[in-house]
Each structure stands twice: as C-alpha cells, then as structure tokens.
C-alpha cells in the first residue's frame, strides 16, 4: 500500500467515530513505518474529528507503528495496550492522553 492509500483507509475507518462527548482538545500524530511510511494526525476539537496528512507540532502523543498494526487497532482486532506491551506500537508523549484514543475507536 502507498501512503495515500493508507491515509485514505484510516480516514474512512475513523469516519464513524463519535467524538461529540469528548470536551477536551486531543491531538495525535501517527508515524507509519515500513511499507507506505508517512505521517498524519488526528485532532478532536469542539466535538469534531479532523484527520489530516500533516505533522502536528502541538500534539499530545505520537503513535509509531506499521499500517497493519494501526488498522488492527482501529478495527478493534488488537488492543492498543497489548500492542504497546508486545512492542508493536510505540507511544511518545502523554500516555494519559494516548489512552483516550480508545474512547472513539
């Protein structure tokens, strides 16, 4: 898969996420490694979810993994805490805010 295909698939997978009950600002950067490597971010702001193909400098956390691992996490086939424990997912930044990603997966 190319980076563009990965980004489009992630955006589609997140399209049904309900973030209306999240009142705080959350910003996550995803660094995709391996095939289709690239960077994009997801931001929750004012009850809306934005996903853009850019680096986000004022982020709460960075998730580093392959596209395959990210797809499994988003689809609920892999728990992000387990992925982290197994070394398939690296997290930099606020672990507390990183865990809030599970609220809208």
N, CA, C and O of each residue as an XYZ file, in Angstrom:
420
protein
N       0.837     -1.193      0.000
C       0.000      0.000      0.000
C       0.876      1.249      0.000
O       1.953      1.276      0.597
N       0.398      2.258     -0.669
C       1.101      3.537     -0.654
C       0.636      4.347      0.561
O      -0.369      4.019      1.191
N       1.375      5.397      0.876
C       0.978      6.279      1.974
C      -0.422      6.847      1.733
O      -1.231      6.913      2.658
N      -0.708      7.253      0.505
C      -2.012      7.826      0.190
C      -3.135      6.823      0.438
O      -4.187      7.186      0.962
N      -2.918      5.573      0.067
C      -3.924      4.532      0.296
C      -4.127      4.284      1.791
O      -5.253      4.099      2.252
N      -3.034      4.283      2.533
C      -3.125      4.092      3.984
C      -3.899      5.243      4.606
O      -4.807      5.025      5.409
N      -3.541      6.473      4.235
C      -4.218      7.642      4.790
C      -5.712      7.607      4.471
O      -6.533      7.846      5.356
N      -6.075      7.316      3.234
C      -7.487      7.244      2.845
C      -8.231      6.180      3.642
O      -9.363      6.400      4.073
N      -7.596      5.030      3.837
C      -8.240      3.943      4.586
C      -8.429      4.333      6.048
O      -9.484      4.067      6.623
N      -7.433      4.952      6.652
C      -7.546      5.393      8.049
C      -8.655      6.428      8.183
O      -9.459      6.364      9.113
N      -8.699      7.367      7.272
C      -9.736      8.413      7.307
C     -11.126      7.778      7.204
O     -12.057      8.186      7.899
N     -11.252      6.788      6.338
C     -12.532      6.080      6.191
C     -12.877      5.311      7.466
O     -14.028      5.316      7.902
N     -11.880      4.651      8.067
C     -12.120      3.866      9.280
C     -12.534      4.753     10.454
O     -13.341      4.341     11.287
N     -11.992      5.953     10.522
C     -12.335      6.885     11.595
C     -13.615      7.664     11.311
O     -14.105      8.368     12.193
N     -14.163      7.558     10.117
C     -15.303      8.383      9.720
C     -16.526      8.192     10.616
O     -17.316      9.123     10.772
N     -16.699      7.030     11.197
C     -17.858      6.782     12.051
C     -17.607      7.053     13.522
O     -18.479      6.798     14.353
N     -16.442      7.559     13.856
C     -16.102      7.797     15.257
C     -16.975      8.897     15.856
O     -17.141      9.962     15.261
N     -17.529      8.632     17.030
C     -18.352      9.619     17.724
C     -17.487     10.314     18.775
O     -17.150      9.728     19.804
N     -17.140     11.549     18.507
C     -16.320     12.320     19.444
C     -17.122     13.460     20.080
O     -16.552     14.343     20.722
N     -18.426     13.435     19.901
C     -19.273     14.531     20.382
C     -19.238     14.674     21.901
O     -19.485     15.761     22.424
N     -18.934     13.588     22.615
C     -18.906     13.644     24.072
C     -17.513     13.971     24.625
O     -17.345     14.057     25.842
N     -16.524     14.151     23.765
C     -15.175     14.497     24.209
C     -15.053     16.016     24.205
O     -15.091     16.655     23.153
N     -14.907     16.579     25.400
C     -14.905     18.032     25.534
C     -13.511     18.643     25.483
O     -13.361     19.834     25.210
N     -12.495     17.835     25.745
C     -11.141     18.387     25.729
C     -10.521     18.284     24.338
O     -10.960     17.500     23.497
N      -9.505     19.084     24.123
C      -8.773     19.054     22.861
C      -7.769     17.911     22.920
O      -6.994     17.811     23.872
N      -7.779     17.042     21.902
C      -6.826     15.939     21.800
C      -6.174     15.989     20.421
O      -6.848     16.201     19.413
N      -4.867     15.794     20.389
C      -4.155     15.797     19.113
C      -3.148     14.657     19.107
O      -2.276     14.571     19.972
N      -3.284     13.789     18.119
C      -2.414     12.615     17.996
C      -1.726     12.627     16.644
O      -2.342     12.908     15.616
N      -0.463     12.323     16.666
C       0.267     12.157     15.412
C       0.546     10.675     15.232
O       0.901      9.982     16.186
N       0.387     10.196     14.018
C       0.657      8.800     13.686
C       1.843      8.753     12.735
O       1.798      9.324     11.646
N       2.893      8.078     13.145
C       4.061      7.873     12.295
C       4.008      6.432     11.806
O       4.252      5.498     12.571
N       3.691      6.260     10.539
C       3.591      4.930      9.945
C       4.978      4.519      9.459
O       5.652      5.257      8.740
N       5.382      3.320      9.874
C       6.686      2.793      9.484
C       6.496      1.663      8.475
O       5.389      1.148      8.312
N       7.569      1.284      7.806
C       7.506      0.191      6.840
C       6.858      0.624      5.544
O       6.988      1.772      5.120
N       6.161     -0.306      4.922
C       5.509     -0.025      3.641
C       4.524      1.126      3.778
O       3.710      1.142      4.702
N       4.591      2.079      2.872
C       3.684      3.222      2.902
C       3.983      4.213      4.006
O       3.090      4.929      4.458
N       5.223      4.263      4.445
C       5.608      5.129      5.563
C       5.186      6.572      5.333
O       5.238      7.082      4.214
N       4.770      7.216      6.413
C       4.362      8.609      6.344
C       3.811      9.067      7.678
O       3.769      8.304      8.643
N       3.392     10.308      7.723
C       2.897     10.921      8.959
C       1.547     11.578      8.692
O       1.344     12.197      7.648
N       0.625     11.437      9.646
C      -0.629     12.176      9.610
C      -1.090     12.392     11.043
O      -0.515     11.830     11.975
N      -2.119     13.199     11.220
C      -2.602     13.425     12.576
C      -4.115     13.344     12.652
O      -4.829     13.488     11.660
N      -4.573     13.106     13.877
C      -5.996     13.120     14.200
C      -6.169     14.101     15.354
O      -5.448     14.043     16.350
N      -7.127     14.993     15.204
C      -7.369     16.010     16.225
C      -8.853     16.036     16.575
O      -9.712     16.043     15.694
N      -9.138     16.051     17.875
C     -10.502     16.220     18.349
C     -10.589     17.640     18.902
O      -9.884     18.015     19.839
N     -11.483     18.413     18.285
C     -11.613     19.818     18.677
C     -13.070     20.231     18.509
O     -13.658     20.057     17.442
N     -13.636     20.774     19.567
C     -15.024     21.264     19.530
C     -16.002     20.183     19.078
O     -16.921     20.462     18.307
N     -15.812     18.959     19.549
C     -16.731     17.867     19.223
C     -16.616     17.328     17.809
O     -17.487     16.583     17.361
N     -15.551     17.693     17.097
C     -15.336     17.229     15.726
C     -13.998     16.500     15.635
O     -13.066     16.810     16.376
N     -13.909     15.542     14.736
C     -12.669     14.816     14.490
C     -12.111     15.241     13.139
O     -12.800     15.188     12.121
N     -10.869     15.657     13.149
C     -10.177     16.069     11.927
C      -8.988     15.134     11.712
O      -8.241     14.853     12.649
N      -8.816     14.666     10.507
C      -7.672     13.822     10.164
C      -7.019     14.435      8.935
O      -7.647     14.585      7.887
N      -5.749     14.785      9.086
C      -5.049     15.481      8.015
C      -3.678     14.857      7.766
O      -3.067     14.319      8.689
N      -3.195     14.923      6.534
C      -1.920     14.279      6.178
C      -0.695     15.160      6.454
O       0.138     15.383      5.575
N      -0.609     15.644      7.672
C       0.499     16.534      8.028
C       1.069     16.146      9.388
O       0.467     15.382     10.143
N       2.241     16.691      9.676
C       2.820     16.565     11.013
C       2.118     17.590     11.903
O       1.791     18.688     11.452
N       1.890     17.233     13.158
C       1.198     18.114     14.098
C       2.168     18.418     15.225
O       2.494     17.533     16.015
N       2.632     19.657     15.312
C       3.687     20.001     16.258
C       3.198     20.157     17.693
O       3.980     19.955     18.622
N       1.948     20.504     17.903
C       1.418     20.686     19.256
C       0.578     19.476     19.651
O      -0.574     19.609     20.064
N       1.163     18.319     19.519
C       0.432     17.065     19.735
C       0.538     16.609     21.196
O       1.458     16.980     21.926
N      -0.438     15.794     21.584
C      -0.424     15.200     22.921
C       0.384     13.914     22.944
O       1.046     13.606     23.935
N       0.328     13.166     21.851
C       1.034     11.887     21.785
C       1.345     11.536     20.339
O       0.665     11.966     19.407
N       2.397     10.739     20.185
C       2.761     10.200     18.875
C       2.648      8.685     18.955
O       3.159      8.063     19.886
N       1.978      8.100     17.977
C       1.886      6.646     17.854
C       2.769      6.227     16.689
O       2.653      6.766     15.588
N       3.649      5.269     16.931
C       4.564      4.798     15.901
C       4.327      3.306     15.694
O       4.492      2.510     16.618
N       3.935      2.931     14.468
C       3.657      1.530     14.169
C       3.536      1.349     12.658
O       3.589      2.315     11.896
N       3.376      0.115     12.247
C       3.128     -0.165     10.836
C       1.649      0.090     10.536
O       0.826      0.170     11.448
N       1.329      0.213      9.274
C      -0.062      0.400      8.868
C      -0.905     -0.798      9.289
O      -2.046     -0.631      9.719
N      -0.361     -1.994      9.170
C      -1.096     -3.208      9.542
C      -1.517     -3.173     11.007
O      -2.661     -3.490     11.334
N      -0.605     -2.792     11.881
C      -0.924     -2.707     13.313
C      -1.983     -1.633     13.551
O      -2.924     -1.852     14.314
N      -1.841     -0.487     12.913
C      -2.818      0.587     13.089
C      -4.205      0.147     12.635
O      -5.188      0.412     13.327
N      -4.304     -0.513     11.498
C      -5.602     -0.991     11.011
C      -6.237     -1.959     12.009
O      -7.442     -1.897     12.249
N      -5.437     -2.849     12.589
C      -5.961     -3.804     13.575
C      -6.455     -3.086     14.826
O      -7.477     -3.468     15.395
N      -5.739     -2.053     15.258
C      -6.156     -1.298     16.436
C      -7.460     -0.558     16.158
O      -8.392     -0.621     16.960
N      -7.532      0.139     15.036
C      -8.733      0.909     14.704
C      -9.949     -0.003     14.550
O     -11.050      0.357     14.967
N      -9.759     -1.173     13.958
C     -10.886     -2.081     13.731
C     -11.260     -2.893     14.970
O     -12.230     -3.652     14.941
N     -10.504     -2.742     16.054
C     -10.818     -3.452     17.292
C     -10.268     -4.861     17.359
O     -10.599     -5.603     18.284
N      -9.440     -5.249     16.409
C      -8.874     -6.594     16.391
C      -7.617     -6.709     17.256
O      -7.153     -7.813     17.540
N      -7.067     -5.561     17.675
C      -5.873     -5.544     18.505
C      -6.009     -4.422     19.520
O      -6.200     -3.262     19.154
N      -5.911     -4.772     20.795
C      -5.974     -3.777     21.851
C      -4.698     -2.942     21.826
O      -3.602     -3.500     21.784
N      -4.820     -1.609     21.851
C      -3.627     -0.775     21.773
C      -2.658     -0.986     22.940
O      -1.444     -0.886     22.757
N      -3.179     -1.278     24.137
C      -2.306     -1.529     25.284
C      -1.513     -2.817     25.063
O      -0.327     -2.881     25.384
N      -2.169     -3.840     24.514
C      -1.472     -5.088     24.202
C      -0.437     -4.855     23.114
O       0.677     -5.371     23.204
N      -0.784     -4.088     22.090
C       0.168     -3.786     21.014
C       1.396     -3.077     21.576
O       2.521     -3.356     21.162
N       1.182     -2.163     22.514
C       2.283     -1.455     23.163
C       3.138     -2.430     23.963
O       4.366     -2.398     23.886
N       2.484     -3.293     24.727
C       3.179     -4.272     25.559
C       4.009     -5.234     24.718
O       5.103     -5.630     25.122
N       3.496     -5.607     23.559
C       4.201     -6.534     22.668
C       5.282     -5.845     21.836
O       6.022     -6.505     21.107
N       5.371     -4.531     21.942
C       6.369     -3.788     21.178
C       5.969     -3.498     19.744
O       6.802     -3.074     18.943
N       4.702     -3.721     19.410
C       4.219     -3.449     18.053
C       3.805     -1.997     17.876
O       3.656     -1.516     16.753
N       3.619     -1.304     18.995
C       3.204      0.087     18.995
C       4.089      0.844     19.972
O       4.240      0.445     21.127
N       4.669      1.934     19.502
C       5.452      2.812     20.377
C       4.638      4.079     20.593
O       3.959      4.563     19.687
N       4.719      4.604     21.803
C       3.982      5.823     22.126
C       4.946      6.816     22.757
O       5.697      6.476     23.671
N       4.915      8.046     22.259
C       5.702      9.131     22.828
C       4.741     10.227     23.246
O       3.741     10.473     22.572
N       5.040     10.879     24.349
C       4.180     11.962     24.823
C       3.346     11.519     25.999
O       3.765     10.661     26.776
N       2.176     12.093     26.135
C       1.286     11.840     27.268
C       0.585     10.487     27.136
O      -0.273     10.296     26.275
N       0.965      9.565     27.999
C       0.320      8.236     27.997
C      -1.152      8.390     28.397
O      -2.026      7.717     27.851
N      -1.413      9.281     29.355
C      -2.791      9.511     29.800
C      -3.683      9.942     28.633
O      -4.783      9.417     28.459
N      -3.207     10.893     27.843
C      -3.994     11.352     26.689
C      -4.007     10.296     25.580
O      -4.998     10.165     24.862
N      -2.923      9.554     25.440
C      -2.870      8.490     24.425
C      -3.954      7.447     24.686
O      -4.576      6.951     23.747
N      -4.181      7.115     25.950
C      -5.193      6.123     26.299
C      -6.611      6.587     25.947
O      -7.509      5.760     25.790
N      -6.813      7.874     25.824
C      -8.146      8.411     25.488
C      -8.525      8.111     24.034
O      -9.686      8.250     23.650
N      -7.549      7.701     23.236
C      -7.845      7.320     21.851
C      -8.860      6.177     21.829
O      -9.684      6.089     20.919
N      -8.796      5.311     22.828
C      -9.726      4.169     22.891
C     -11.187      4.612     23.004
O     -12.096      3.855     22.662
N     -11.410      5.839     23.486
C     -12.789      6.331     23.663
C     -13.535      6.479     22.346
O     -14.763      6.393     22.320
N     -12.822      6.695     21.266
C     -13.538      6.885     19.994
C     -13.132      5.878     18.922
O     -13.401      6.084     17.739
N     -12.496      4.808     19.328
C     -12.191      3.742     18.354
C     -13.379      2.821     18.224
O     -13.333      1.858     17.457
